[in-house]
Amino acid sequence: MITAAPPKSAWPLLLGGLVGWLASVTLLVDKFKLFTEPGFKPLCSIDQVVACTTIMESDQAAAFGFPNPIIGVVGFSVVVTLGVLAVANIGFPTWIWGGLWIGLVAGMGFIGWLIYQAVFQIHALCPWCMVVWAVTPALLAIVTGQLWGRSKGVLQVIMEWRWTVVAVYYAVVILIVYIQFQDYWRDKL
C-alpha cells in the first residue's frame, strides 16, 4: 500500500531532517578540523562542561571505528530526501516508512548510549549532539504516526501515546542532565 504523508507530517519530517543533518555536518566538519588544524577549538566548546572538543576526542565519538557524525549525515540525508518527497505529496510503500521507522528506533538506541556516555562517563555536553538528541525522537513520533495512524489495537495505543512518550523522554533527559551537572547550572545562574 502506498501512502503519502499529510502536510502536517511532511513538513516537520523535512525540517527535523534538515536540523539533524545540519547538526551532524557541523559536528563532522569540526571533527575533521580537530584532526587537521592544531589548536582548533569548535565554537561549541565553551567551558569544561559544554565542551564539544571533549566529546569529539573521546573514544565514544567513533563507536564503530569512524566518526559518529557520519552516521548522522547519512541517516538524516535519508530523512531529508523522504521529507522533500513527502512535501511534494509523493507516496511511499509501507516498507519504506517501516524502514525509516526501524532506522529511527536504532538511532534512538544509539542516542541513549551516547547520552549515557556523555553525561556519566565523559562528563561533558555537546550542543550539536543535544540537537540530534532532541530531533530524533520527534522524527520517530512523526514516522510512527505515518506508519500506524490507521491501526487498531496495540499499534493504535502506541500511535496515540507517541507524543507523550517523546515528552517523557525530553523530561527524563533534561532531569538527568540537570542533576548530573547541577553544580555547573547553579554557578551559571
Residue pairs with C-beta under 8 A, 6 or more apart in sequence:
1 93
1 94
2 91
2 92
2 93
2 94
3 91
3 92
3 94
3 97
3 146
4 10
4 86
4 89
4 90
4 91
4 92
5 13
5 86
5 146
7 87
9 86
9 142
9 145
9 146
10 83
10 86
10 87
10 89
11 83
11 87
12 138
12 142
13 79
13 82
13 83
13 86
13 139
13 142
13 143
14 80
14 83
14 84
14 86
14 87
15 83
16 79
16 83
16 135
16 138
16 139
16 142
17 76
17 79
17 80
17 82
17 83
17 139
18 76
18 80
18 83
19 131
19 135
20 72
20 75
20 76
20 79
20 131
20 132
20 135
20 136
20 139
21 72
21 73
21 76
21 77
21 79
21 80
23 72
23 128
23 129
23 131
23 132
23 135
24 69
24 71
24 72
24 73
24 75
24 76
24 128
24 132
25 69
25 73
26 128
27 52
27 56
27 67
27 68
27 69
27 72
27 126
27 128
27 129
28 67
28 69
28 70
28 72
28 73
30 40
30 42
30 44
30 52
30 56
30 128
31 56
31 61
31 67
31 69
33 40
33 42
34 40
34 42
34 53
34 56
34 57
41 53
42 52
42 53
42 56
44 50
44 52
44 126
44 127
44 128
45 51
45 52
45 53
45 54
48 54
48 124
49 123
49 124
49 125
49 181
49 184
50 124
50 125
50 126
50 127
51 124
51 125
51 126
52 126
52 127
52 128
52 129
54 122
54 124
55 61
55 118
55 122
55 124
55 125
55 126
55 129
56 126
58 117
58 121
58 122
60 68
60 114
60 117
60 118
60 121
60 122
61 67
61 68
62 68
63 110
63 113
64 71
68 114
71 107
71 110
72 132
75 103
75 107
78 100
78 103
79 100
79 139
82 92
82 96
82 100
85 92
86 92
94 147
97 143
97 146
97 147
98 147
100 143
101 140
101 143
101 144
101 147
104 136
104 139
104 140
104 143
105 140
107 136
107 140
108 136
108 137
108 140
111 132
111 133
111 136
114 129
114 133
115 133
115 173
115 176
118 124
118 125
118 126
118 129
119 125
119 176
119 177
119 180
119 181
120 180
123 180
125 177
125 181
133 173
134 170
137 165
137 166
137 169
137 170
138 166
140 162
140 166
141 162
141 163
141 165
141 166
144 158
144 159
144 162
145 159
145 162
148 155
148 156
148 158
148 159
149 159
151 159
178 185
